[in-house]
Amino acid sequence: MEIHNKGTKRLFKNPILERLTRTHIALPISIFILYGMGLLYWSIVTVQLAPLVTTGLFFGGLLFFTLLEYSIHRFLFHMSTHTSARKNFQYKFHGVHHDYPKDKDRLAMPPIVSVTISTILLFLFKLVIGDQVFAFLPGFLFGYAGYLFIHYLVHAYRPPKNFLKIFWVHHGIHHYRQGHKAFGVTSPLWDFVFRTMP
């Protein structure tokens, strides 16, 4: 695999499908924050959970997001590609990002996918935890927005000369040195837990 720090690659011949693989990072970040704020407002006004419960569920959702982020990145985006179908899937969903890590338009899923996934999660989590979803899912969505923001900064800008540099170094190791390590983008916590820390 050759890493290109400039340029992009076309994934689909169909121009509509190709366009759907690209988005400006501000759009999905705004969607997740607004969606999360709306759910949190609904939780406070309608569900009326105790403030401590709401806070706990919010941070529980945030923590759960970091685990899911790690798991999807490690087990889905870096799946073994022993068949051509798996290789094609993996490349279109994540491999192209490793080949063209500076392609700013491919650092987030398209808005339609973002809204669809958020809504599916709302219904799935509601089946499991009922009305507590309105405090839990906002934490998850804020975690996702934070992930997108950090991931974008790491790929689009030079590392700062402060404590935030750890994000650049950690993700840089994953992209440029050890692709089978450092799967956490927003936090190295799960890399420590599951022994994938470089």
Sequence and secondary structure as in RCSB ss.txt:
>XXXX:A:sequence
MEIHNKGTKRLFKNPILERLTRTHIALPISIFILYGMGLLYWSIVTVQLAPLVTTGLFFGGLLFFTLLEYSIHRF
LFHMSTHTSARKNFQYKFHGVHHDYPKDKDRLAMPPIVSVTISTILLFLFKLVIGDQVFAFLPGFLFGYAGYLFI
HYLVHAYRPPKNFLKIFWVHHGIHHYRQGHKAFGVTSPLWDFVFRTMP
>XXXX:A:secstr
    SS      SSHHHHHHT   THHHHHHHHHHHHHHHHHIIIII   HHHHHHHHHHHHHHHHHHHHHIIII
ITT    SHHHHHHHIIIIIHHHHSTT GGGSS  HHHHHHHHHHHHHHHHHHHGGGHHHHHHHHHHHHHHHHHH
HHHHHHS   SSTTHHHHHHHHHHHHT TTS   SS SHHHHHTT   
